């Protein structure tokens, strides 16, 4: 140990002080022992009094660091090898109990090491139980940081991140034993399949650097680092847990061991104390367990394979490695932060660059939760920048010894992924198939694994297409943060079929007295095919008739692919005969009864072409999503030249789902917009169309202008919206798709602006801009002289073109300004009003009063007696005279013409000078039955005697 410059040694104690004398000697040689109180299957369990006494004795000889448990996340460390569901809570309670006793005895307890690659957060559980104080009093974290067969920079090495290929030189350098005789091409396939761009220590911690994950967990749970010690770790010869990398050879073991010890001497962070390499010796120390001998440094195990005697090459390498005091990197100020997307999505594996005085001084990659850290920084002004987001530059003022927390919002992520499984229609996985992911001109490729799985990581926002084995999925939209997971079907191979490519009856001049059928047979690319059998048959043939056949290209006088038959009068057909392909039949080749050519020689030209026809299937689905829309329009599909619209099968969370679709290209149609996109499906896989319609346009009309119609127009969508706008009013157009737009209002027009289906645009203080100054004002009244509010008034010119549109205000008024010379017409369609021949000269103003015809109102009263509204006693005398009449008729008495219009029968008691004929006419227009009695009392009394009820 001394010759190898070893300063830390992990030893076991039987709980009765069996290691006391060894530890006494280690301390004498300035070697720090780490003692594990050994118990087979220690869970569940706590320190006993005997074990506490052993710890007291060990502390007395200079031991400081103690372990009381081991890999409690593994069933083998539990009684009956049963891992309980709440094991982490049980282990935390046991640690708290043991740690209190170890601290009381003068030692420092280690949080139990978990198995290699475990991500369980035991320190968080201890803190949640309210015992963070244990770490403030000196508790530390044990880890088992074995390399497995991963390189020391894993998971950030090129093989894991990018699938870097294995070169011939590297393959040959390590030898066939390291690769188990597997070919280089197969290993490179595994590397392509297993790459994980953006992976961090939080996702892949089955490696030597797992101490970094322990520190991350400590800082997140406690807010500070605590000591981390690798109580088992390093490289072990013969291990090959990951088939992408070579088996650990004695040479690799030596190189990695030296690199680890150099790192511990000169580069290790202050919190990481050491790694205790596995395993010093086995048989040589009296431990006769065969399974461990191949892992021992001092052993003859590898003599037959590599000629190694007594000890491994790593032993000599460490003896030659200069010793010396460890270089501790002192920590000054630090910046810790999180990078996240607009919705709080963690931005993992994103390079964050630290800038000082315009120069990059450090780069940190965010972890799975978007966290990053810059430490050992001097005080000063810094700037943080994020890759792929050039607009981000966050200034940070850092004081000496400070810890600055920051948050970066990342608008443009590259965190999206596509993950799927390739299967046959019968559900079998498709292994070793190339899968392509396309977006514009960019293309990514991968190969499915043995389960048919594939994945693409680190994708920016965009719309993607997946292709594999003849299958296709179009329209996969990713926002830079989202993940698509699904199944992809490889369609059956297309069927071969011969189709009729051309057919025609030769004209009399072309026939030239011949009685023949002739043509060519072509392949898929239009090239002639020789040796294809073509059959000629005829109608009403006897059963079992053997029809004549010929082979294409058999006649050297004609070109390749040519065939020919001689015909007689009758009705014939032609078709290709092939064992592996069906053929269309050219039927109805009439040679006897051709109109106008009866008895003449007849010839036909018929060409066939071989094509690939997809296997018929109707399993595809198209999902159309209108993003951001408040009131989605109806969506339908149309295929090719078919006119019938395909209605959605169902709606789901704002999306329209069309199911049971066969292969082909489909138009996607939205009501009010027309075609919004096209999507092709293969009959087996889904297709997607995302059409954002969340854009808005807000327009504030100036208070200094007049009312008018505001129109929103688009180069692509035409005149999309219009609204009546009053001075000072804000108009909002919503649910707008992407496109180039402009606004028009009473002669004013906005510049073109672009909407992307998500953004919003605002215009303020919009005023009318007219070259002429004539104004036409209108006032709309009902038959009672009351203003009609909110009625639509159209202004038409002499050619019948619409020049303006208004709605009447609360006074029944409307106004059209900026009018040039000409003749105009005011139209109110809903009331049937049209006032024409209004002449303007472009300068003067006119005002027109329009009266709506009386409207037959619902009859709420049966009989109404209408009296004149005057203060003289006359009407009251009339009421007295009418009292018997009113009682028998059940009539209502009043003075209101509007009230009278609501009665079925109206009796006017007044002379014509009190209630004139125009009022009587308005009652008749309102559908009332009207009669009149005189208003003078003597005449009224006489009339009542002679008038029946």
Secondary structure as UniProt FT lines:
FT   TURN            2..5
FT   STRAND          8..13
FT   TURN            18..19
FT   HELIX           20..28
FT   TURN            29..30
FT   STRAND          32..37
FT   TURN            40..41
FT   HELIX           49..60
FT   TURN            61..62
FT   STRAND          65..67
FT   TURN            72..73
FT   HELIX           75..77
FT   HELIX           79..81
FT   TURN            85..86
FT   HELIX           87..104
FT   TURN            105..106
FT   STRAND          108..111
FT   TURN            116..117
FT   HELIX           122..128
FT   TURN            129..130
FT   HELIX           133..136
FT   TURN            137..138
FT   STRAND          140..146
FT   TURN            148..149
FT   TURN            152..155
FT   HELIX           158..162
FT   HELIX           168..174
FT   HELIX           176..179
FT   TURN            180..181
FT   HELIX           184..194
FT   TURN            197..198
FT   TURN            201..203
FT   TURN            208..209
FT   HELIX           210..222
FT   STRAND          228..234
FT   TURN            237..238
FT   TURN            243..244
FT   HELIX           250..266
FT   TURN            270..271
FT   STRAND          272..277
FT   HELIX           283..285
FT   HELIX           290..293
FT   TURN            294..295
FT   TURN            301..302
FT   HELIX           303..306
FT   HELIX           313..320
FT   STRAND          333..340
FT   TURN            342..343
FT   TURN            348..349
FT   STRAND          351..356
FT   TURN            357..358
FT   STRAND          359..365
FT   TURN            368..369
FT   STRAND          371..377
FT   STRAND          380..386
FT   TURN            387..388
FT   STRAND          389..398
FT   TURN            400..401
FT   STRAND          403..409
FT   STRAND          416..424
FT   TURN            425..426
FT   TURN            431..432
FT   STRAND          434..439
FT   TURN            440..441
FT   STRAND          442..447
FT   TURN            450..451
FT   STRAND          453..459
FT   STRAND          462..468
FT   TURN            469..470
FT   STRAND          471..478
FT   STRAND          483..490
FT   STRAND          495..505
FT   HELIX           508..511
FT   TURN            512..513
FT   STRAND          516..522
FT   TURN            524..525
FT   STRAND          533..538
FT   TURN            539..540
FT   TURN            543..544
FT   STRAND          549..551
FT   TURN            552..553
FT   TURN            556..557
FT   TURN            560..561
FT   STRAND          562..566
FT   STRAND          571..578
FT   TURN            579..580
FT   STRAND          581..583
FT   STRAND          586..590
FT   TURN            595..596
FT   TURN            598..599
FT   STRAND          604..613
FT   STRAND          620..625
FT   TURN            627..628
FT   STRAND          635..639
FT   TURN            640..641
FT   STRAND          646..647
FT   STRAND          650..652
FT   TURN            653..654
FT   STRAND          655..661
FT   STRAND          664..670
FT   TURN            671..673
FT   STRAND          674..681
FT   STRAND          687..690
FT   STRAND          695..701
FT   TURN            703..704
FT   STRAND          708..714
FT   TURN            715..717
FT   STRAND          718..725
FT   TURN            727..728
FT   STRAND          730..736
FT   STRAND          739..745
FT   TURN            746..747
FT   STRAND          748..749
FT   STRAND          753..755
FT   STRAND          760..766
FT   STRAND          774..781
FT   TURN            783..784
FT   STRAND          792..797
FT   TURN            798..799
FT   STRAND          802..807
FT   TURN            810..811
FT   STRAND          813..819
FT   STRAND          822..828
FT   HELIX           829..831
FT   STRAND          833..840
FT   STRAND          845..851
FT   STRAND          861..867
FT   HELIX           874..889
FT   STRAND          892..894
FT   HELIX           897..900
FT   TURN            901..902
FT   STRAND          903..909
FT   TURN            912..914
FT   HELIX           917..925
FT   TURN            926..927
FT   STRAND          929..933
FT   HELIX           937..946
//
